[in-house]
Amino acid sequence: MNSRTARLLALLLLAPLAALAFEPSPVAHPAVADAPAGLTPEEGLARLREGNARWVAGRIGPRDHLADIRATGHAQRPFATIVGCMDSRVSTELVFDQGVGDVFGIRVAGNIINDDVLGSLEYAHVVTGSRLLVVLGHSHCGAVKGAADDVKLGHLTGLLARLRPAIAAVPDDGTPRNSTNPVFVDKVARENVALSIREILARSPLLRGLHDSGRIGLVGALYDVETGRVEFFQATPSAAAASINTD
């Protein structure tokens, strides 16, 4: 190998290291970077309440999404994690008026809890430090309707089966217990939220420990697809009707 070839090879090998040395440091997004360290679960809940109030009133704030993308490109520290349904009318960032990097969103039909959801929640709260966990159901839920009607359709069959405990938890008042009864459907959706919270605490010692120590908050909520309003409630199975005023 001649000297010219050796110098060229050295330059090729050192070029990536030089690029790393002069790479700009990540820009911290104040709203994101400061949230877990300085935000309590109660303050996180208040932020979601305020955001939903803006959504209902049609006063959602203007956002510079491009700036948010740049600011959060190297790190994320969402203050809340929301387990919700995949329903197209219930986009979690929109209904709570939150921006890029503010909340983790886990969405699956019927907002069911399984191993994948639990693993995602453990990452959000144990690794990243998210302070508030919300299980969000909604009115007129298609998954609940399908479960109530005992729909059978491919892989959907097994998913809907996970909603049967919530159906069984709703007392029989003599009215139809199927998709033709919107009151029954919404009662099942509420019970499903409560049972999902109980399942999270029962199946994840990590999340239960954080909750019991007060390091994370855990609340249930129901979104009204007709009004846009989110109702937060004390998510205790068969006692989920104890509402908390969101005003």
C-alpha positions in Angstrom: 0.0 0.0 0.0 1.5 3.4 -1.0 1.4 6.5 1.1 -1.3 8.1 -1.0 -3.6 5.1 -0.6 -3.0 5.0 3.1 -3.9 8.6 3.6 -7.1 8.2 1.6 -8.1 5.1 3.7 -7.4 7.0 6.9 -9.7 9.9 5.8 -12.5 7.5 4.9 -12.3 5.8 8.3 -12.2 9.1 10.2 -14.9 10.9 8.3 -17.9 9.3 10.2 -16.2 10.1 13.6 -15.7 13.7 12.6 -19.3 14.0 11.5 -20.5 12.7 14.9 -18.2 15.1 16.7 -19.8 18.1 15.0 -23.4 16.8 15.1 -25.7 19.5 16.7 -26.9 18.6 20.2 -30.6 17.7 20.5 -32.9 20.6 21.2 -35.1 20.0 24.2 -38.8 20.8 23.9 -39.7 22.6 27.2 -43.2 21.3 27.4 -42.1 17.7 27.0 -38.7 17.7 28.7 -40.0 19.3 31.9 -43.3 17.4 32.1 -42.4 14.1 33.9 -39.9 15.8 36.3 -42.1 18.7 37.3 -45.7 17.5 36.6 -47.7 15.5 39.2 -50.4 13.0 38.1 -53.0 15.5 39.2 -51.5 18.2 37.2 -51.4 15.9 34.2 -55.1 15.2 34.6 -55.8 18.9 34.9 -54.0 19.4 31.6 -56.1 16.8 29.8 -59.3 18.3 31.3 -58.3 21.7 30.1 -57.4 20.4 26.6 -60.8 18.6 26.3 -62.6 21.8 27.4 -60.9 23.7 24.6 -61.8 20.9 22.1 -65.5 20.9 23.1 -65.6 24.7 22.9 -63.9 24.8 19.5 -61.0 26.8 20.9 -58.0 24.4 20.3 -54.8 26.3 20.3 -52.7 26.9 17.2 -49.6 24.7 17.0 -46.3 24.9 15.1 -46.1 21.2 14.3 -42.9 21.5 12.3 -41.2 23.2 15.3 -42.5 20.4 17.6 -41.1 17.7 15.2 -37.7 19.4 15.3 -37.8 19.8 19.1 -38.8 16.2 19.9 -36.6 14.6 17.2 -34.1 13.3 19.6 -36.2 12.6 22.7 -39.7 12.2 24.1 -41.1 12.6 27.6 -44.9 12.5 27.4 -46.7 13.4 30.6 -49.6 11.0 30.0 -50.4 7.7 28.4 -53.8 7.0 27.0 -55.1 3.6 26.1 -58.0 4.1 23.8 -60.1 2.6 21.0 -59.1 2.7 17.4 -62.3 4.5 16.5 -61.6 7.3 14.0 -63.7 9.8 16.0 -61.5 9.4 19.1 -58.1 10.7 18.2 -56.4 11.1 21.6 -54.2 14.1 20.7 -57.1 15.9 19.2 -59.8 15.4 21.9 -57.3 16.5 24.6 -55.8 19.2 22.4 -52.2 17.9 22.9 -49.3 18.2 20.5 -46.3 16.2 19.2 -44.5 14.5 22.1 -47.1 15.3 24.8 -48.9 11.9 25.2 -48.3 8.3 24.4 -51.3 6.9 22.5 -52.1 3.1 22.5 -55.1 2.4 20.4 -56.8 -0.9 19.7 -60.5 -1.9 19.1 -62.4 -1.9 22.3 -59.4 -0.5 24.3 -58.6 -4.0 25.4 -55.7 -4.9 27.6 -53.3 -7.7 26.5 -49.6 -8.5 26.9 -48.6 -6.1 24.1 -50.5 -3.2 25.6 -49.1 -4.0 29.1 -45.6 -4.0 27.7 -46.2 -0.7 26.0 -47.5 0.8 29.2 -44.5 -0.5 31.2 -42.2 1.2 28.7 -44.2 4.4 28.9 -44.2 4.6 32.7 -41.2 2.7 34.0 -38.7 3.6 31.3 -39.9 7.0 30.0 -41.5 8.4 33.2 -45.0 9.2 32.1 -47.0 10.2 35.1 -50.6 9.6 34.2 -52.3 6.6 32.7 -55.8 7.0 31.2 -58.0 4.2 29.9 -60.4 5.9 27.5 -63.6 4.3 26.2 -66.3 6.0 24.2 -70.0 6.0 23.4 -71.5 4.1 20.5 -68.4 1.8 20.5 -68.5 -0.6 17.5 -66.4 -3.2 19.3 -68.9 -3.3 22.2 -71.8 -3.5 19.8 -70.1 -6.4 18.0 -69.4 -8.2 21.3 -73.0 -7.6 22.4 -74.3 -9.1 19.2 -71.8 -12.0 19.4 -70.3 -11.2 16.0 -67.9 -13.8 14.6 -65.4 -12.6 12.0 -61.8 -13.9 11.7 -59.4 -12.6 14.2 -62.0 -10.1 15.4 -63.8 -13.0 17.1 -61.1 -13.4 19.8 -60.8 -9.7 20.4 -64.6 -9.3 21.0 -64.5 -12.2 23.4 -62.4 -10.0 25.7 -65.4 -7.7 26.1 -67.7 -10.4 27.5 -66.8 -9.8 31.2 -67.9 -6.1 30.7 -71.2 -7.3 29.2 -71.8 -9.7 32.1 -71.0 -6.9 34.6 -74.0 -4.8 33.5 -77.1 -5.7 35.5 -80.0 -7.0 33.5 -82.8 -4.4 33.7 -85.1 -6.1 31.2 -84.1 -3.9 28.2 -82.3 -5.4 25.1 -78.7 -6.4 25.7 -77.5 -5.9 22.2 -76.4 -3.1 19.8 -80.0 -1.8 19.4 -79.8 -0.4 22.9 -77.4 2.5 23.0 -77.8 2.9 26.8 -76.7 -0.7 27.3 -73.8 -0.3 24.9 -72.5 2.8 26.8 -72.9 1.0 30.2 -70.8 -1.9 28.8 -68.2 0.6 27.5 -67.9 2.1 31.0 -67.6 -1.3 32.7 -65.0 -2.3 30.1 -62.9 0.7 31.1 -63.2 -0.2 34.8 -62.3 -3.8 34.2 -59.3 -2.8 32.0 -57.9 -0.7 34.9 -58.3 -3.6 37.3 -56.6 -5.9 34.8 -53.6 -3.5 34.4 -53.1 -3.4 38.2 -53.6 -7.2 38.5 -51.3 -8.2 35.7 -48.4 -5.7 35.9 -46.6 -5.6 39.3 -44.5 -2.8 37.8 -47.4 -0.5 37.1 -49.2 -1.5 40.3 -46.1 -0.6 42.3 -45.9 2.8 40.6 -49.6 3.4 41.2 -49.5 2.3 44.9 -46.5 4.6 45.6 -48.3 7.6 44.0 -45.7 7.9 41.2 -48.4 7.5 38.5 -52.1 8.3 38.4 -54.6 5.9 36.9 -58.1 7.0 35.8 -60.9 5.9 33.6 -62.7 8.1 31.1 -65.5 7.9 28.5 -65.6 10.1 25.4 -69.0 11.1 24.0 -68.7 11.0 20.2 -71.8 13.2 19.9 -70.5 16.1 22.0 -66.8 15.7 22.1 -66.8 15.8 25.9 -64.6 13.4 28.0 -66.1 12.3 31.4 -63.5 11.1 33.9 -64.7 8.7 36.5 -63.6 6.5 39.4 -63.0 3.3 37.5 -64.1 0.6 40.0 -65.8 -2.4 38.4 -69.6 -2.4 38.9 -69.3 1.0 40.5 -68.1 3.0 37.5 -71.0 5.3 37.6 -69.4 7.5 40.3 -68.6 10.5 38.0 -66.0 13.2 38.5 -67.0 16.6 37.2 -64.7 17.6 34.3 -65.7 21.3 34.5 
